[in-house]
Amino acid sequence: MKAPIKTLATPLASAAFFISAVTGILLFFDIEIGLVEPAHKWLSWLLLSGILAHILLHWKQFTGYVSSKPALAVIGGGMLMTILALYPGFGEKEEEGREKLGKITAHALTSSSLETVALVIKKSPENLIDNLAGKGITVKNQTLTIQEIARQNGKSDKALLGELLAEVKGAEKTEKDRD
């Protein structure tokens, strides 16, 4: 059993590295065609398994390589970069701004009354109440906030907001189909 693993570890690591390198470069330049993003995310597991198999099969040589000071410096530098990459203060500011804007918007909508949300999504409160009733969600009063309605129905406020916003997306799709 060891022979097939030994003959496949290096080719697996090499193929997975090639996939990861190409898809990573494409993602770097915001070229997300086809299956680039999911391939990069999911096939990274192939890279990890290939490298781990390669290291385990060549453990004696590996420990010999990493016992030198230059190798330890490279590995230490890689670990430091990994730790820094995980620190939230070093994110891309544009994406953080968008994420914060999304959270602020969601909070503003969930703390608003159903009447206000109806105005925002250009539906009548009665229409929204009827649509929610069809999904088993009871609205006692259209002046209640989305948070209050969600709490009364044992739902999360974000899930309820998602239900309401799905109405907008469905209406947009219907309009496109008519054109």
HUKA-V86706 format. One line per field, one symbol per residue. psi: psi as a letter, one per 40 degrees, with the letter a starting at -180 (. if undefined). A space follows every 10 residues. Layout:
# HUKA-V86706
psi = ???
This chain:
# HUKA-V86706
psi = ddddddeddd dddddddddd ddddddddef ggibfddddd ddeddddddd dddddddfdd dddddeeidd dddddddddd dddddehdef ihdddddddd dddddddddd eiiddddddd efiidddddd dddeeehhhd heeiiddddd ddefiidddd dddddddddd dddddddd.
